[in-house]
Amino acid sequence: MSIRVHNVSRRFGATTALEPLSLDIAAGEMVGLLGPSGSGKTTLLRIIAGLETPDSGTIHFGDRDVTRVHVRKRRVGFVFQHYALFHHMSVFENVAFGLRARPAAERPDNDEIKRRVRHLLERVKLDSMAERLPAQLSGGQQQRVALARALAVEPEVLLLDEPFGALDTRVRVELRRWLRHLHEEFGFTSVFVTHDQEEALELSDRVVVMSDGRIEQVEAPATLYRSPANRFVFSFLGETNRFEGEFHHGRLVNGEAWISVDARPGAADEVLMRPHELVVTTEPDEMAHLPARVDAISPVGSDVRLELSAEWMRHPWQVSLAHHEHERLGLERGSHCWLRPTRLHRFERS
Ligand SMILES: Nc1ncnc2c1ncn2[C@@H]1O[C@H](COP(=O)(O)OP(=O)(O)OP(=O)(O)O)[C@@H](O)[C@H]1O
């Protein structure tokens, strides 16, 4: 089921939660709404769900205009951050709930309900816990029940609001995998809200980056990361090192530090770099003169993270190095070094 959001806007008193915005989601696509707190993600999700009415604009599911259609008639499944399971009902009954609540004419018979619920519980590997109460499950297991419950009614659209927000990192990663597999097996269209960049980039076919009630960019994860449309998207997607200065003879200069870059009309007096876009050296370079001091060294997974400071930096910089590179350089806390950017990002002045 495709979803078309056309010119939708929403205000709450003096607050503009959504500027008029449009978004097309293809059938079977998984789309992540990513943005800082207050950017309008939940409002947009709730409007798609039918839990909120837009001030203007229309929502279509396929060819059907659902703008004025009640939430119960939209055939959407929901998963929210707080499990919202029925605590007095077993896992089995929680998953069966949506089927039992259907009007008699549409309700499957008991055997069919059993079959479907069993199948879903197997899919989320909870078949051995069907008779337990939610309180007897871990947070991650409860959220898997919530997923199974949302899918029991065979929704064409699944909407998830920070579904894994309350769980610890390892469980989150595992649940993302569940969701991705279920999405592929059942073929529904999914829209989920997150403020976690990694989650959005890992799960989505396309990411919708929002700020201040607007859509900043809609793009597949790899393209989004490589080609952010503007400074906001760049900064929001990951750690950012910023060099600001004044242009002098082909250099951007800040005190004793400089980087070779052309002055460009309209460009801000700054360049940005990701932590992996800097090389640490033991002497200055002809393209850049960036002396720094190592303040902290932390091995993180496959990389070593350095935190660096210098008088010309407004905030400490982060640099990531391969372990062998770090060993070769022999850096310690307090060591002095030089930095050479391998890539510079520049955006229009905002
Ligand atoms: N029911 C409401 N009444 C008044 N203001 C609201 C209401 N719902 C949302 N807002 C405001 O609309 C703006 C967008 O809120 P929304 O919840 O959509 O953002 P969000 O991106 O989902 O944020 P978060 O990540 O914190 O949940 C915010 O400024 C919020 O305070």
The ligand as a Gaussian input file, in Angstrom:
#p B3LYP/6-31G(d) Opt

LIG

0 1
 N       -1.007000      18.030000      21.381000
 C       -0.137000      19.035000      21.291000
 N       -0.413000      20.234000      21.843000
 C        0.440000      21.265000      21.724000
 N        1.641000      21.215000      21.075000
 C        1.962000      20.051000      20.507000
 C        1.104000      18.901000      20.585000
 N        1.710000      17.895000      19.913000
 C        2.890000      18.376000      19.448000
 N        3.046000      19.676000      19.787000
 C        4.193000      20.538000      19.439000
 O        4.446000      20.374000      18.055000
 C        5.856000      20.305000      17.801000
 C        6.205000      19.005000      17.119000
 O        6.005000      17.937000      18.035000
 P        6.238000      16.414000      17.685000
 O        5.850000      15.608000      18.863000
 O        5.604000      16.108000      16.381000
 O        7.829000      16.387000      17.496000
 P        8.826000      15.152000      17.482000
 O        9.785000      15.444000      16.388000
 O        8.059000      13.884000      17.390000
 O        9.529000      15.282000      18.879000
 P       10.019000      14.137000      19.929000
 O       11.175000      13.441000      19.265000
 O       10.436000      14.930000      21.121000
 O        8.840000      13.238000      20.174000
 C        6.519000      20.500000      19.157000
 O        6.888000      21.854000      19.290000
 C        5.453000      20.099000      20.144000
 O        5.623000      20.781000      21.362000

